[in-house]
Amino acid sequence: MQEEKSFSINWRAIDWWLIAIIFVLAVFSYLGIRGASPLYGEDTKQLIWYGLGIAVMLGVMFIPGRVYYMLAPILYGLSILLLIGVLIFAEPINGSKSWFILGPPSFRLQFQPSELAKLVTIFTVARFLTDRRRRIEDGDMQESFWGLWPVFILFALPMALIVVEPDLGTTLGMAVTLLAMLTVSVRPRYTLTVVGVYASGLLALIFLYFFFPQLFFKIIKEYQWRRITAFLDRSIDPSNPDQYQLYYSLQSIGSGEFWGRSVPEQELLTFNRRVPFAQTDFVFSVIGERFGFLGSALLIMLYFFLLYRMIRIAMQTTSTFAHSVIAGIVGMFTFQIYENIGMTIGIMPITGITLPFLSYGGSSLLINLFAVGVVLGFSVRKESV
């Protein structure tokens, strides 16, 4: 009887606001990609991916959280194999071996295993934290920082494979996700200890840069370091290849002023492809130029309410597993949103991180909508895990 109760669905608890936000973000995504003057119909393809993704999101909403709990180790192992496979078999794209190329040229899908690994790692670590909480409450183990070592291993393995691709942005995003999950699952001093470890790692990199530069540049790729130095140099020069994107991104966003530029499309910087990767990494530049401060602020508010609705769902559930999973998903999205928008306006270094739900990309959009579906599932079902 208890088992039936744990799988019961509360239809009135469906978060329609969260679903509505996704539909509005789909509109922003279409307008942003279309405004980037896509050469291969990426705007239409994105609508198709959104249609598939929303279907996945609504379908996933009916899957009990217990399923993710049980399948987490298997999915984690599969994600590790995919990360290893992409390093061995994938062809480099823009200097990074991060994607499997699937499908015909007319509808080519670039599948990025790291996108799947981020979500699967959240499930797996949430399972461990849930079991750990039960054992502590039952008196089977003592609560200690060193008892968290499996969490660090579970995160370190995919992070190590992703950094080899190399993809430093996704690696940093996973580090933030770890902190978000620990914040809601362990004592504050343990989370602060991890922050201290991060700070020590940063100091160690600084030490290597000044005293052992050869070793430093084996860890940090030269192009990654150029991006960091370009970000620190406030005298932005468009003739500098490492500052070209930022310069025209700032020009595009600034030219939008409050209402957006009401000029023919041919006069828009983003439409003329002066901003590289405007339909993916720099889609926020398109929004800023076309819809100005008003449109950009509306988009940021949508993201704020997206995260707020997820946090609200977490606060309403009594499931330890749900708390940990939602915290990880919120942390994952928060970092991506802040980093992507930040790099387009010059307050963060440029990375290859895309803007969730807006940037063109089928696999990442499907994974993100899957994650939203998981959160919605926790809102409509009373879980015992």
C-alpha positions in Angstrom: 0.0 0.0 0.0 2.9 2.3 0.8 4.4 1.5 -2.5 1.3 2.6 -4.4 1.2 5.8 -2.4 4.8 6.7 -3.4 3.8 6.4 -7.1 0.6 8.4 -6.8 0.3 11.5 -9.0 -1.1 14.8 -7.7 -2.5 16.4 -10.9 -3.2 19.7 -9.3 0.4 20.1 -8.4 1.6 20.4 -12.0 3.7 23.6 -12.2 2.1 25.2 -15.3 4.2 28.3 -14.7 7.3 26.3 -15.3 5.9 24.8 -18.5 4.8 28.2 -19.7 8.3 29.6 -19.2 9.7 26.9 -21.4 7.3 27.8 -24.2 8.3 31.5 -23.9 12.0 30.5 -24.0 11.2 28.6 -27.2 10.0 31.8 -28.8 13.1 33.6 -27.7 15.3 30.8 -29.0 13.6 30.9 -32.4 13.9 34.7 -32.7 17.5 34.6 -31.6 18.6 31.9 -34.0 16.6 33.4 -36.9 18.2 36.8 -36.1 21.6 35.3 -36.4 21.0 34.7 -40.1 21.2 30.9 -40.1 22.6 29.4 -43.3 21.3 25.9 -42.8 17.8 26.5 -41.4 18.9 26.2 -37.8 15.9 28.2 -36.7 13.4 25.7 -38.2 15.4 22.8 -36.9 15.4 24.3 -33.4 11.6 24.4 -33.5 11.6 20.7 -34.4 14.0 19.9 -31.5 11.8 21.9 -29.2 8.8 19.9 -30.3 10.6 16.7 -29.5 12.1 18.1 -26.3 8.7 19.3 -24.9 7.3 15.9 -25.7 10.2 14.3 -23.8 9.7 16.8 -20.9 6.0 16.0 -20.5 6.6 12.3 -20.8 9.4 12.3 -18.3 7.1 14.1 -15.9 5.3 10.8 -15.4 8.4 8.7 -14.6 8.8 8.1 -10.8 12.0 9.5 -9.3 12.6 6.0 -8.0 13.4 5.0 -11.6 16.3 7.4 -11.8 17.4 6.3 -8.3 17.6 2.6 -9.5 19.1 3.3 -12.9 21.7 5.9 -11.8 24.7 3.5 -11.6 24.0 2.0 -15.0 23.5 5.4 -16.6 26.6 6.6 -15.0 28.7 3.8 -16.3 27.2 4.3 -19.8 28.1 8.0 -19.7 31.7 7.3 -18.7 32.0 4.9 -21.7 30.6 7.6 -24.0 33.1 10.1 -22.6 36.0 7.6 -23.3 34.5 6.8 -26.7 34.4 10.4 -27.8 38.1 10.9 -26.9 39.0 7.8 -28.9 36.7 7.9 -31.9 35.4 11.4 -32.4 36.9 13.9 -34.9 38.1 17.2 -33.4 35.8 20.2 -34.0 37.3 23.6 -33.2 40.2 21.8 -31.5 38.0 19.8 -29.1 37.0 16.1 -29.3 33.6 16.6 -27.6 31.0 15.5 -30.1 29.8 12.4 -31.9 28.5 13.3 -35.4 25.3 11.5 -36.1 22.7 11.6 -39.0 22.9 12.8 -42.6 24.4 16.1 -43.6 20.9 17.6 -44.1 20.0 17.1 -40.5 23.3 16.5 -38.7 23.2 15.9 -35.0 26.2 16.7 -32.9 25.8 14.6 -29.7 27.9 15.8 -26.8 28.3 13.0 -24.2 29.3 15.6 -21.5 25.7 17.0 -21.6 24.4 13.5 -20.6 27.2 13.0 -18.1 26.3 16.2 -16.2 22.7 15.0 -15.6 23.6 11.4 -14.9 26.3 12.4 -12.4 23.6 14.4 -10.6 21.4 11.3 -10.3 24.2 9.1 -9.1 25.5 11.5 -6.5 21.9 12.2 -5.3 21.5 8.5 -4.8 24.7 8.3 -2.7 23.7 11.3 -0.6 20.2 9.8 -0.1 21.7 6.5 1.1 24.2 8.3 3.3 21.4 10.3 5.0 19.5 7.1 5.7 22.5 5.4 7.2 23.3 8.3 9.4 19.6 8.5 10.6 19.6 4.8 11.3 22.9 5.0 13.2 24.8 2.8 10.8 27.5 5.4 10.2 29.0 8.5 11.6 28.7 11.8 9.7 32.1 13.0 8.6 33.7 14.9 5.8 35.8 11.9 4.7 32.7 9.9 4.3 31.9 12.0 1.2 34.9 10.7 -0.7 32.7 8.7 -3.1 30.9 11.9 -4.1 34.2 13.5 -5.1 35.2 10.4 -7.1 31.9 10.3 -8.9 32.4 13.9 -10.0 36.1 13.7 -10.5 36.0 10.9 -13.1 33.7 12.6 -15.7 35.3 15.9 -15.0 38.8 14.5 -15.7 37.6 13.0 -19.0 35.8 16.2 -20.0 38.8 18.4 -19.2 40.9 16.2 -21.5 38.6 16.9 -24.5 39.4 19.8 -23.6 36.3 21.5 -22.3 37.2 23.7 -19.3 33.8 25.4 -19.2 31.8 22.3 -18.6 34.3 21.1 -16.1 33.9 24.3 -14.1 30.1 23.9 -14.4 30.3 20.5 -12.8 32.4 21.9 -10.0 29.6 24.4 -9.3 27.0 21.7 -9.5 28.8 19.7 -6.9 28.8 22.7 -4.5 25.0 23.2 -5.1 24.3 19.5 -4.2 26.5 19.6 -1.1 24.8 22.8 0.1 21.5 21.1 0.5 22.7 17.7 1.6 25.6 18.1 4.1 26.7 20.3 6.9 27.8 23.8 5.8 31.3 23.4 7.1 31.8 20.5 4.7 30.7 22.6 1.7 33.1 25.4 2.9 35.9 22.8 3.0 35.3 22.0 -0.7 35.3 25.8 -1.4 38.7 25.9 0.3 39.9 23.0 -1.8 38.8 24.9 -5.0 40.6 28.0 -3.7 43.8 26.0 -3.0 43.6 24.5 -6.5 43.4 28.0 -8.0 46.4 29.2 -5.9 48.3 26.1 -7.0 47.7 27.1 -10.7 48.9 30.6 -10.0 52.0 29.2 -8.4 52.7 27.0 -11.4 52.2 29.9 -13.8 54.9 32.0 -12.1 57.4 29.3 -11.2 56.7 26.3 -13.5 55.1 27.7 -16.7 55.8 24.6 -18.7 53.8 22.4 -16.3 51.1 25.1 -16.1 50.5 25.1 -19.9 50.2 21.3 -19.9 47.1 21.8 -17.6 45.7 24.9 -19.2 45.7 25.0 -23.0 47.3 27.9 -24.7 44.1 29.1 -26.3 42.3 28.9 -23.0 45.0 31.1 -21.4 44.6 33.6 -24.3 40.9 33.8 -23.6 41.6 34.5 -19.9 44.2 37.2 -20.7 41.9 38.7 -23.3 39.2 38.9 -20.6 41.5 40.6 -18.1 42.7 43.1 -20.7 40.1 45.9 -20.5 41.4 47.7 -23.6 39.3 45.7 -26.0 40.8 45.6 -29.5 38.8 44.1 -32.5 42.1 43.4 -34.3 43.0 41.0 -31.5 41.5 37.6 -32.6 40.9 36.7 -28.9 38.9 39.9 -28.4 37.1 40.0 -31.7 34.0 38.2 -30.5 33.7 40.2 -27.4 34.1 43.5 -29.2 31.3 42.9 -31.7 29.1 41.3 -29.0 29.4 44.5 -26.9 28.8 46.6 -30.0 25.7 44.6 -30.9 24.2 44.6 -27.4 25.0 48.3 -26.9 23.5 49.3 -30.2 20.2 47.8 -29.1 19.8 50.5 -26.4 16.5 50.3 -24.6 14.0 49.2 -27.3 16.2 47.4 -29.8 17.4 48.4 -33.2 14.6 49.2 -35.6 16.6 49.1 -38.8 16.6 46.7 -41.8 18.1 43.3 -41.0 21.0 43.9 -43.4 22.3 46.6 -41.1 22.4 44.4 -37.9 25.8 43.3 -36.8 24.6 39.8 -35.7 22.6 39.3 -38.9 25.7 40.2 -40.9 27.7 37.5 -38.9 30.1 40.1 -37.4 29.5 38.1 -34.1 30.8 34.5 -34.7 28.6 31.7 -33.4 25.7 34.0 -32.9 23.2 31.2 -33.2 25.0 29.1 -30.5 27.4 30.7 -28.0 26.5 34.3 -28.6 22.7 34.1 -29.1 22.3 36.6 -26.2 24.0 39.2 -28.4 21.3 38.8 -31.0 18.6 39.3 -28.3 20.4 42.4 -27.1 20.7 44.0 -30.5 17.2 43.2 -31.7 15.2 43.7 -28.5 17.4 46.0 -26.5 17.6 46.3 -22.8 13.9 45.6 -22.4 14.1 42.2 -24.2 17.3 41.2 -22.5 15.9 42.1 -19.1 12.7 40.1 -19.9 14.9 37.1 -20.9 16.9 37.3 -17.7 13.7 37.5 -15.6 12.4 34.4 -17.3 15.6 32.6 -16.3 15.1 33.9 -12.8 11.6 32.6 -12.6 12.6 29.3 -14.2 15.1 28.7 -11.3 12.7 30.0 -8.7 10.0 27.6 -9.8 12.4 24.7 -9.5 13.6 25.8 -6.1 10.0 26.1 -5.0 9.3 22.5 -6.1 12.4 21.4 -4.1 11.1 23.1 -1.0 7.7 21.4 -1.3 9.0 17.9 -1.5 10.1 15.8 1.4 12.3 13.5 -0.7 16.0 13.7 0.0 16.7 12.3 -3.5 14.5 15.1 -5.0 16.2 17.8 -3.0 19.7 16.7 -4.2 18.7 16.2 -7.8 16.9 19.6 -8.1 19.8 21.4 -6.4 22.2 19.9 -8.9 20.0 20.8 -11.9 19.5 24.4 -10.5 23.3 24.7 -10.0 24.0 23.4 -13.5 21.6 25.9 -15.1 22.6 28.8 -12.9 26.3 28.4 -13.9 25.5 28.1 -17.6 23.2 31.1 -17.7 25.6 33.3 -15.7 28.7 32.2 -17.6 27.1 32.6 -21.1 25.5 35.9 -20.6 28.5 37.1 -18.6 30.9 36.3 -21.5 28.8 38.2 -24.0 28.9 41.4 -21.9 32.5 41.0 -20.8 32.2 40.1 -17.2 33.3 36.5 -17.7 35.9 34.8 -19.9 34.7 33.4 -23.2 34.0 29.7 -23.1 32.2 27.2 -25.3 29.2 27.1 -22.9 25.9 27.7 -24.6 22.9 29.5 -23.2 20.3 26.9 -22.0 17.1 26.7 -23.9 18.2 29.5 -26.4 21.3 28.4 -28.2 21.0 26.1 -31.2 21.7 22.5 -30.5 19.5 19.4 -30.4 21.3 17.1 -27.9 21.8 19.9 -25.3 18.2 21.1 -25.7 16.8 17.6 -25.2 18.9 17.0 -22.1 17.9 20.3 -20.6 14.2 19.7 -21.3 14.6 16.2 -19.9 16.0 17.7 -16.7 13.0 20.1 -16.5 10.8 17.1 -16.9 12.5 15.4 -14.0 11.9 18.4 -11.8 8.2 18.5 -12.9 7.9 14.9 -12.0 8.9 15.6 -8.4 6.2 18.3 -8.2 3.3 15.9 -9.1 4.3 12.8 -7.2 4.8 12.0 -3.5 8.1 10.1 -3.4 9.5 8.0 -0.7 13.1 8.2 -2.0 
